[in-house]
């Protein structure tokens, strides 16, 4: 009986921990969406992006789209370094790597401001003095070597503490 209560408690706490540590969905432009003449630099500057988050674009299908490009493509509103394209009008793009992402609208609206760049930071383990490492074949090793100190996020500590309390109460 006690072991089944312990298992149930662990499942409940683990479910809560997943909710606390889950990804954030950053809706580009918030309630204004992905449209011309919006300052997306200001929008992205007000958000913190971490590995595992999503960036989502909401726009009128057929009128706009989303292309991931490199910095040259972003700066010049071209398809340089094309890495992906989305056209559904409700696009959810995972930010799975710690790096700088560049997105533009490829239907001629980039020049009207439809472009956004975001910097994605480490996820659950946050390096307090970890500099950005350019993507490359050894970027993971370089990032690990550059870490001088790490700490759990607040939600991860909360999940660990809650699990410890439940186990102590049930045992």
BADRENSE-796460 format. One record per atom (N, C-alpha, C): residue in three letters; x, y, z. Coordinates in steps of 0.02 Angstrom, whole numbers, plus 50000, padded with zeros to 5 digits. Layout:
// BADRENSE-796460
AlaXYZ...
END
This chain:
// BADRENSE-796460
Unk500414994050000Unk500005000050000Unk500435006350000Unk500945006450043Unk501375012350047Unk501765013249983Unk501965007749951Unk502345008449888Unk501915011149832Unk501275009349831Unk500835012049778Unk500705019449790Unk500645021549855Unk500555028649870Unk501185032549850Unk501775029549863Unk502405032749845Unk502445033549769Unk502265028349732Unk502275028649659Unk501805034049634Unk501205034349662Unk500715039449642Unk500985046449656Unk501285047249715Unk501565053849733Unk502125055849685Unk502555051149667Unk503105052649621Unk502825054649553Unk502305051149529Unk502005052749464Unk501695059749465Unk501345061449519Unk501035068049524Unk501565073549525Unk502085072749565Unk502615077749569Unk502975078349502Unk503125072649471Unk503465072849406Unk503035076449354Unk502385075449355Unk501945078949309Unk501965086449321Unk501965088449384Unk502005095549400Unk502675098349378Unk503205094549387Unk503875096949368Unk503915098049293Unk503605093649254Unk503605094549182Unk503245100949164Unk502695102449197Unk502335108649184Unk502735114749203Unk503095114349259Unk503495120049282Unk504095121249237Unk504385115849211Unk505005116449172Unk504865116449097Unk504235116849077Unk504045116349007Unk504275122248966Unk504235121248901Unk504445126348854Unk503965132248853Unk504225138048837Unk503815144048827Unk503695144848752Unk503075146548735Unk502905147948665Unk502905155548658Unk503395158148621Unk503455165348610Unk503085167048545Unk502525170448550Unk502125172248491Unk502395178848465Unk502695178548406Unk503015184448376Unk502495189948366Unk502655195848394Unk502205201548388Unk501625201348436Unk501585196248479Unk501045195448527Unk500365195948492Unk499925200348516Unk499255200948486Unk499255204248418Unk499815207148397Unk499845210348330Unk500085205448277Unk500375199848298Unk500575194648251Unk501165196448207Unk501235192748153Unk501775193348104Unk501515197548046Unk501645204048050Unk501375208948002Unk501895214347988Unk501825218047933Unk502285223547919Unk502235229147970Unk502755233247971Unk502785239448010Unk502715238448086Unk502995232948111Unk503025231648183Unk503765231148201Unk503955233848258Unk504645233748279Unk504785227048314Unk505005222148275Unk505135215548303Unk505795215348343Unk506235220148331Unk506845220648371Unk506655222248443Unk506205226948452Unk505965228748519Unk505605222748550Unk505175219348511Unk504815213548536Unk505295208248561Unk505795206348520Unk506255200948539Unk506695203048598Unk506845209448603Unk507245211848659Unk506895211348726Unk506235210748725Unk505845210048786Unk505705202848805Unk506025198148771Unk505925190948784Unk506595187648797Unk506575182448838Unk507155178248849Unk507005171448819Unk507405169348772Unk507315163048737Unk507815158048764Unk507585151948781Unk508035146748803Unk507925140448760Unk508435136348759Unk508405130148721Unk507785126248743Unk507395123948694Unk506785120248707Unk506155124548700Unk506225131148699Unk505655135548687Unk505415134948615Unk504835137748603Unk504555138348536Unk504495145648517Unk504585147148454Unk504405153648428Unk503855152348378Unk503305155948385Unk502745154748339Unk502555161048303Unk502365160048241Unk502185165548196Unk501445164648178Unk501055169948187Unk500335169948169Unk500235175248116Unk499975173248058Unk499895177948003Unk499375175247954Unk499195179547906Unk498705177447855Unk499055172847804Unk498825166747803Unk499105161747757Unk499015164147685Unk499535163347645Unk499515165447576Unk499775172547565Unk499735176647616Unk499995183547611Unk500705183947637Unk500835180647692Unk501495180747723Unk501765173647730Unk502395173047750Unk502715166747765Unk503295168047812Unk503655162747829Unk504235163447873Unk504805159447843Unk505385162647838Unk505995159247816Unk506525160147870Unk506865154647886Unk507455155247929Unk508055156047883Unk508455161247893Unk509035162747852Unk509635164047897Unk510205165347866Unk510795167247906Unk510795174847915Unk511305177447949Unk511315184647963Unk511345188947900Unk511705186547849Unk511735190247785Unk511035190747754Unk510675185147753Unk509995185147728Unk509545189747767Unk509635189847833Unk509245194247876Unk509405201547862Unk510045203147860Unk510255210147850Unk510035212847782Unk510045208547731Unk509905210747662Unk509225208647636Unk508815205447679Unk508155202947658Unk508205198447597Unk508665193547600Unk508765188747546Unk508705181647575Unk508755176747532Unk508705169747553Unk509385166647570Unk509885170747582Unk510545168147599Unk510505163747662Unk510805157847657Unk510825153247713Unk510155150347732Unk509705149647683Unk509035147047697Unk509075140447735Unk508745140247793Unk508765134347836Unk508075131347847Unk507545134947828Unk506875132447838Unk506365137347812Unk505765134747795Unk505215139247776Unk504555136447801Unk504105140947818Unk503465139147846Unk502935143547813Unk502345140547800Unk501825144247763Unk501125142947790Unk501045139947849Unk500385137847872Unk499955143547899Unk500275149147919Unk499905154547951Unk499895153948026Unk500085148048051Unk500135146848123Unk500715141948133Unk501315144748130Unk501925140648129Unk502255140548198Unk502405134548222Unk502755133548285Unk503445130748269Unk503965134548287Unk504645132748270Unk505035131548334Unk505285125348343Unk505675123948404Unk506355127248401Unk506555130048457Unk507225133048464Unk507655128048502Unk507945123348465Unk508285117648495Unk509025118548506Unk509295124148483Unk510015125248490Unk510155132048521Unk510695132348557Unk510935138548587Unk511315142348533Unk510985147248503Unk511295151148449Unk510835156948431Unk511015160748382Unk510615166248356Unk510215163748297Unk509565165048297Unk509115163148243Unk508895169448207Unk508815168948140Unk508595174648099Unk508005172448057Unk507445176148063Unk506835174548025Unk506625180747985Unk506385179547923Unk506135184947881Unk505495182647847Unk505105187447822Unk504545185847777Unk504825186147707Unk504705180947669Unk504995180547602Unk504555183147546Unk503985185947562Unk503525188347510Unk503605195847497Unk504205198447507Unk504335205447494Unk504185210047552Unk503995207247609Unk503815211447666Unk504395212447715Unk504955209047703Unk505535209847747Unk505755217147750Unk505755220447692Unk505955227447690Unk505485231947730Unk504875229547743Unk504395233347783Unk504435231347857Unk504985228047875Unk505095226547946Unk504915219547968Unk504675215347922Unk504485208547942Unk505105204147945Unk505505205247998Unk506085201148011Unk506215201548086Unk506445195948113Unk506595195648184Unk507195191148196Unk507635193348241Unk508205189448261Unk508145188048336Unk508275181848356Unk508245180148427Unk508875176348447Unk509085177448509Unk509665173948536Unk509395168848587Unk509565162548576Unk509335157148620Unk509895155448669Unk509715155448732Unk510175154148787Unk510105146948811Unk510565144448852Unk510515137648878Unk509865136648916Unk509655130348922Unk509025128748955Unk509085127649030Unk508925121549055Unk508865120149126Unk509495121549165Unk510075119949139Unk510695121649173Unk510935128149142Unk510965133349181Unk511135139949156Unk511855141549174Unk512275142749124Unk512965144749137Unk512985152049154Unk513195153849213Unk513165160749234Unk513695164949199Unk514225161749174Unk514745165549140Unk514895162349073Unk514385159649040Unk514475155948978Unk514395160548918Unk514925162048881Unk514865166448823Unk514535162648765Unk514235166448718Unk513945163348659Unk514515160248618Unk514395154148595Unk514885150648554Unk514585150048484Unk514935152248432Unk514655151648365Unk514525144348348Unk513985142848309Unk513845136048291Unk514425133148250Unk514555127048260Unk515085123648223Unk515135116548247Unk515585112648218Unk515625105548235Unk515815104348307Unk516185108948338Unk516395107948407Unk516055112748455Unk515485115748434Unk515175120848476Unk514935118048542Unk514695111748544Unk514465108748606Unk515045107948654Unk515605105348629Unk516195104448671Unk516455111148694Unk516465116148650Unk516705122748668Unk516265125948721Unk515615125148713Unk515145128048762Unk515235124748830Unk515325118148830Unk515425114548893Unk516075116748926Unk516595117548887Unk517245119648914Unk517225126848938Unk516805131048908Unk516775138148927Unk516385139248991Unk516015134249015Unk515605135049074Unk516055135649135Unk515975141049173Unk516365141949234Unk515965140449296Unk515295141149292Unk514875139049347Unk514175138049320Unk513805133249348Unk513135131849325Unk512665131549385Unk512025132749371Unk511525132149424Unk510865130149393Unk510455126749432Unk509795124849409Unk509355130949404Unk508845130649361Unk508355135949359Unk507915135349421Unk507555140649437Unk507125140649496Unk506605135149492Unk506305134049434Unk505785128949428Unk506065122049437Unk506685120849415Unk506995114349425Unk507105113149500Unk507345118249536Unk507445117549609Unk506785116349644Unk506265119849622Unk505605119049652Unk505365111849643Unk505465109149583Unk505245102249569Unk505625097349613Unk506285098249620Unk506685093849662Unk506465094349735Unk506355100349759Unk506135101249829Unk505455098049841Unk504995099049794Unk504325096049801Unk504355088449802Unk504765085649759Unk504855078349758Unk505125075849825Unk505615079449852Unk505915077449916Unk505405077649972Unk504985082849973Unk504465083450024Unk503965077750019Unk503745076149958Unk503255070849949Unk503545064149969Unk504165062749950Unk504475056349968Unk504545055850043Unk504745061250077Unk504815061250149Unk504135060150183Unk503605063150156Unk502945062650187Unk502655055550178Unk502785052450122Unk502505045850107Unk502905040350141Unk503545041250146Unk503985035950173Unk503935035050247
END
